[in-house]
Amino acid sequence: MILELHLLQSFPVSNLNRDDVGQPKTATFGGHTRARISSQSLKRAARLLFNDHGLDTDETGVRTKRLVDSTTDLLVTRGREESQAREIVIAALGHLGFGVDAGKGLTQYLLFVGRSSIEHLAEYCTANWEAMAKIEKKGAKAKPDKTTSAEAKRILDGSRAVDVALFGRMIADNKDFNVDAASQVAHALSTHAVVNEFDFYTAVDDLKPTEDSGADMIGTVDFNSACYYRYANVDLAQLARNLGDDTQLATRGVTAWLHAFVNAVPGGKQNSTAARTMPDTLLGVVRDTGAWNLANAFLKPVTDIDLMAASTDRLTEHFTRLRDFYGSTGLRAVVGASVTGALKHLPEGEIVTGVDEFTDRLLTAATA
């Protein structure tokens, strides 16, 4: 079973997701420059909301290079001396097959693990304290034997972390730790052509003598304004497999996923732009197989003055044409909702008037 989410969301002056020179990200689509928000930015914004939508903190993971610090702190609370505990943790991670910069205490990779990994690693260090103390080159990545590899998988297990199960995990030189993502997230693209702009700002020293004029700091900040098409899906069978076939946790996981993605807004430059808008048009689909990204509805840029109304019309018309052409076999549910616009291309029975009914219908169909 696959749950798809299609959103149209308009942001005013904003720089939600910057490139390497500080400009809002863009992409060329249909021969025109579009505003873009990366899938990674959207996934992080959603992950940070999972605990607000039904998941406990011990059911979500952390992405970190700082397992050494966290595990050392835990060992110190249990009576171990800090500098020695730090050396033991570094040695243990290297012994388990994860290189560590001994000086900085950072792992070679940004690891995506369940929160219980810190506890498990501390227990491993305690149980093998003397052996880890004898390792001469602390932090050097070893090639673990079969037994040690099994311990590493147990310690860094992500099967109870819903976000690891949803978004997957890849460690290039140790495929045993890889997790196939249950959720796919597209880069958000503006439905229309966009040209980035910039704001010239000045700041004045509040304590400067009144007779002195002029600004004390000047600069520019890049921004754009855009109506974005956002798309994401989740494979419920894959999610359940990743969570050890715990169907209850998988159900709560997809519930958190749906609510989080509806509410997710990247945090870039928000303190200076407050671009805190909500999606205007929502389309959800539950299907047995397959997936339809509807971005091609906007291959030709929208040029109407009312961008949201025109984009909504394009989105629902494109979906209807695909459904007419490829058939509706395998579609379990189609649900549409719009804050401001009409959904004239959807049957009346597929239209709801609020987000609660929208999510309830989708989750009922997806978890039946």
Backbone hydrogen bonds, N-H to C=O, Kabsch-Sander energy under -0.5 kcal/mol:
donor,donor_aa,acceptor,acceptor_aa,energy
2,I,287,R,-3.2
3,L,234,V,-2.4
4,E,2,I,-0.5
4,E,285,V,-3.3
5,L,232,A,-2.9
6,H,283,L,-2.9
7,L,230,R,-2.6
8,L,281,T,-2.2
9,Q,228,Y,-2.3
11,F,226,A,-3.2
14,S,224,N,-1.9
15,N,268,G,-0.6
19,D,23,Q,-2.5
22,G,19,D,-1.7
25,K,17,N,-2.3
27,A,34,R,-1.9
29,F,27,A,-0.6
29,F,32,H,-2.7
32,H,29,F,-1.3
34,R,27,A,-3.4
36,R,25,K,-2.5
37,I,188,A,-1.9
42,L,38,S,-1.9
43,K,39,S,-2.6
44,R,40,Q,-2.2
45,A,41,S,-2.1
46,A,42,L,-2.0
47,R,43,K,-3.1
48,L,44,R,-2.1
49,L,46,A,-1.9
50,F,46,A,-0.6
50,F,47,R,-1.3
52,D,49,L,-1.5
53,H,49,L,-0.5
53,H,50,F,-1.4
55,L,50,F,-1.5
59,E,56,D,-1.9
60,T,57,T,-1.4
62,V,113,V,-2.9
64,T,62,V,-0.6
64,T,111,L,-3.0
70,S,66,R,-1.9
71,T,67,L,-2.5
72,T,68,V,-2.5
73,D,69,D,-2.5
74,L,70,S,-1.7
75,L,71,T,-2.3
76,V,72,T,-2.4
77,T,73,D,-1.7
78,R,74,L,-0.6
78,R,75,L,-0.7
79,G,76,V,-1.9
80,R,75,L,-2.1
85,A,81,E,-2.8
86,R,82,E,-2.4
87,E,83,S,-1.7
88,I,84,Q,-2.2
89,V,85,A,-2.4
90,I,86,R,-2.3
91,A,87,E,-2.4
92,A,88,I,-2.6
93,L,89,V,-2.5
94,G,90,I,-2.0
95,H,91,A,-2.5
96,L,92,A,-2.0
97,G,94,G,-1.2
98,F,93,L,-2.8
99,G,97,G,-0.6
100,V,139,G,-2.4
101,D,106,L,-2.9
102,A,100,V,-1.1
105,G,101,D,-3.2
106,L,101,D,-0.8
107,T,65,K,-2.0
108,Q,99,G,-2.8
111,L,64,T,-2.5
111,L,109,Y,-1.1
113,V,62,V,-2.5
113,V,111,L,-0.7
114,G,157,D,-0.8
115,R,60,T,-0.9
117,S,114,G,-2.0
118,I,115,R,-1.0
119,E,115,R,-0.6
120,H,116,S,-2.6
121,L,117,S,-2.7
122,A,118,I,-2.1
123,E,119,E,-2.2
124,Y,120,H,-2.2
125,C,121,L,-2.4
126,T,122,A,-2.2
127,A,123,E,-2.3
128,N,124,Y,-1.6
129,W,126,T,-0.9
132,M,128,N,-2.6
133,A,129,W,-2.0
134,K,130,E,-1.0
135,I,132,M,-0.9
138,K,136,E,-1.3
140,A,137,K,-1.5
142,A,94,G,-2.6
149,S,145,D,-2.7
150,A,146,K,-1.9
151,E,147,T,-1.7
152,A,148,T,-2.5
153,K,149,S,-2.3
154,R,150,A,-1.9
155,I,151,E,-2.7
156,L,152,A,-2.6
157,D,154,R,-1.0
161,A,158,G,-1.6
162,V,59,E,-3.2
162,V,160,R,-0.7
165,A,161,A,-2.1
166,L,162,V,-2.4
167,F,163,D,-2.6
168,G,164,V,-1.9
169,R,179,V,-1.9
174,N,171,I,-1.9
177,F,174,N,-1.8
178,N,175,K,-1.5
179,V,169,R,-2.7
182,A,165,A,-1.1
182,A,166,L,-0.7
183,S,166,L,-3.1
184,Q,233,N,-1.7
186,A,231,Y,-2.5
188,A,37,I,-2.3
189,L,229,Y,-1.6
190,S,35,A,-2.0
191,T,227,C,-2.8
194,V,33,T,-2.5
197,E,223,F,-3.0
199,D,221,V,-3.2
200,F,198,F,-0.5
201,Y,199,D,-0.6
201,Y,219,G,-2.7
203,A,217,M,-2.2
206,D,204,V,-0.5
208,K,205,D,-1.7
212,D,209,P,-1.5
216,D,203,A,-2.9
217,M,203,A,-1.3
219,G,201,Y,-1.8
221,V,199,D,-2.0
223,F,197,E,-2.7
224,N,14,S,-2.0
226,A,11,F,-1.6
228,Y,9,Q,-3.3
228,Y,226,A,-0.6
229,Y,189,L,-3.1
230,R,7,L,-2.9
230,R,228,Y,-0.5
232,A,5,L,-1.8
233,N,184,Q,-2.6
234,V,3,L,-2.0
235,D,182,A,-3.1
236,L,1,M,-2.6
236,L,234,V,-0.8
237,A,1,M,-0.5
239,L,235,D,-2.3
240,A,236,L,-2.3
241,R,237,A,-2.2
242,N,238,Q,-2.6
243,L,239,L,-1.3
244,G,241,R,-1.7
245,D,240,A,-3.2
246,D,240,A,-0.6
246,D,243,L,-0.8
247,T,245,D,-1.3
250,A,246,D,-2.3
251,T,247,T,-2.3
252,R,248,Q,-2.2
253,G,249,L,-2.3
254,V,250,A,-2.5
255,T,251,T,-1.8
256,A,252,R,-2.2
257,W,253,G,-2.4
258,L,254,V,-2.4
259,H,255,T,-2.2
260,A,256,A,-2.7
261,F,257,W,-2.3
262,V,258,L,-1.7
263,N,259,H,-1.5
264,A,260,A,-1.3
268,G,16,L,-1.1
270,Q,267,G,-1.7
272,S,269,K,-0.7
273,T,269,K,-0.8
274,A,270,Q,-2.7
276,R,274,A,-2.0
277,T,275,A,-1.2
280,D,8,L,-2.7
281,T,8,L,-1.4
282,L,337,A,-3.3
283,L,6,H,-2.7
284,G,335,V,-3.3
285,V,4,E,-1.9
286,V,333,A,-2.6
287,R,2,I,-2.6
288,D,330,G,-2.6
293,N,291,A,-0.5
294,L,292,W,-0.5
297,A,294,L,-2.0
298,F,295,A,-2.5
299,L,296,N,-1.3
302,V,191,T,-2.5
307,L,305,I,-1.4
310,A,306,D,-2.2
311,S,307,L,-2.6
312,T,308,M,-2.6
313,D,309,A,-2.1
314,R,310,A,-2.4
315,L,311,S,-2.7
316,T,312,T,-2.4
317,E,313,D,-2.1
318,H,314,R,-2.5
319,F,315,L,-2.2
320,T,316,T,-2.2
321,R,317,E,-2.4
322,L,318,H,-2.3
323,R,319,F,-2.5
324,D,320,T,-2.5
325,F,321,R,-2.3
326,Y,322,L,-3.1
327,G,323,R,-1.5
331,L,328,S,-2.2
332,R,286,V,-2.9
332,R,330,G,-0.7
333,A,286,V,-1.8
335,V,284,G,-2.8
336,G,350,E,-3.0
337,A,282,L,-2.6
339,V,280,D,-2.9
344,K,342,A,-0.5
346,L,343,L,-1.7
350,E,347,P,-1.8
351,I,348,E,-1.5
352,V,336,G,-2.8
358,F,354,G,-1.9
359,T,355,V,-2.7
360,D,356,D,-2.4
361,R,357,E,-2.4
362,L,358,F,-1.7
363,L,359,T,-2.7
364,T,360,D,-2.3
365,A,361,R,-2.0
366,A,362,L,-2.5
367,T,363,L,-2.2
368,A,364,T,-0.6
